[in-house]
Amino acid sequence: MKQSFISHLVCSLCGDKYDHRIIQNYCTKPTCHNPLLVVYDYSVPLDKNVLKGRVSSMWRYRELLPVIDNKNIVTLGEGMTPLLITHRIAKHLNCKNLFIKDESHNPTGSFKARGLGMAISKAKELGVTKCAIPTAGNAGGAMAAYCASAAIEAHVFMPSHTPNVFKKECEFFNAHLTLLKGTISDCGKMLGQHKEKEGWYDVSTLKEPYRVEGKKTMGYEIAEQLNWILPDVILYPTGGGTGLIGMWKAFEEMEKLGWIGSERPRMIAVQASGCAPVVKAFESGAEVMEAYADAHTIANGLCVPKPFADRLILKVLHESKGLALTVNDDEIMNGVKIIAAKEGMLVAPEGGALYAALIHLLDKKLVSSEERIVLLNTGSGYKYIENYN
């Protein structure tokens, strides 16, 4: 495999540049503190035909990923998940081209394997020995797995009400697990209070630059799987928003490389009615989000009261001419059941939320049944069985 075209890091708001060869988290300017993004040298010619015959994982896009030396790649086979065309659901909703990108096929059962596989690989390259993360479930298990493979010490902070399977997988991967009352935001606060003293590398959502680089590969895969013609609409269950931001970044990169044109899908952020900071900010025209009070939902991954990358999430929605909407927990569970009964797929509650959202969008004629639509199921429903009562 060829090596990375990485050039530098840049602040997503103020534009300050940072060196990718040393440990960085987010912009250090006191008046900014916004996420850093990876910039590559897009002037180097790279034909998409080089992908033919490459490894069937996210590492097939090697030149556009941030790890410099191949020996630092920590992989469990993540990525290149199927883009499944639905049949019975599509017929039921009268949709001509309805796809599900099924991220449950990833190691540890969710799309978190992409971001954490990338972040831990880069952490290894940078000489990190201890990593810490706040999690609603899947991210903690994924980080613990990749840290185990990389021989890096893992510290996971998780709400105590999280389903037991997520706690058990962290324990099996030999992570140090701390359970707290409250939400992922409370876990993040606890991590932040101790990370400097303990020497932890903070891999919280978009508080480091590399998880988004793993998640962006979903965008590369969707383009490749659809023969380099992007869908019209992508529905994405939005908690921290890393995948939404990552896919949008991937589309921009592919255009710079000459792999696709300027056409873009409308990006639609789907949230739970019990925790909807993105929807509230988008509908009010705000530039940043307020912490959502009394956050609660059956969809653990959507229970993020205040995403750190709020500006970037809203930027993607506006640039794509997309929107944000909510569904309630009853609708989420109904979506899980319908997808299971009609397609034989047991999706995560976040995936069920997308089905419910699509019904609203079709009814309001905000999405046409003639369009090519992708639902991004983020993980396996088997890990949520105790939630599915």
ABEGO torsion letter per residue (X at the ends): XBBBABABBBBAAAGBBBBAABBBBBBABAABGBBBBBBBBAABBBBAAAABGBBBBAAAAAAABABABAAABBBAGBEGBBBBBBAAAAAAAGBABBBBBBAAABBGGBAAAAAAAAAAAAAAAAGBABBBBBBAGAAAAAAAAAAAAAGBBBBBBBBAABBAAAAAAAAAAGBBBBBBBEBAAAAAAAAAAAAAAAGBBBABBGABAAAAAAAAAAAAAAAAAAGGBBBABBBBBBBAGAAAAAAAAAAAAAAAAGABBABBBBBBBBBBAABBAAAAAAAAGBABBBBBBGBBBABAAABBABBAAAAAAAAAAAAAGBBBBBBBAAAAAAAAAAAAAAAGBBBBAAAAAAAAAAAAAAAAGABBAABBBBBBBABBAAAAAAABX
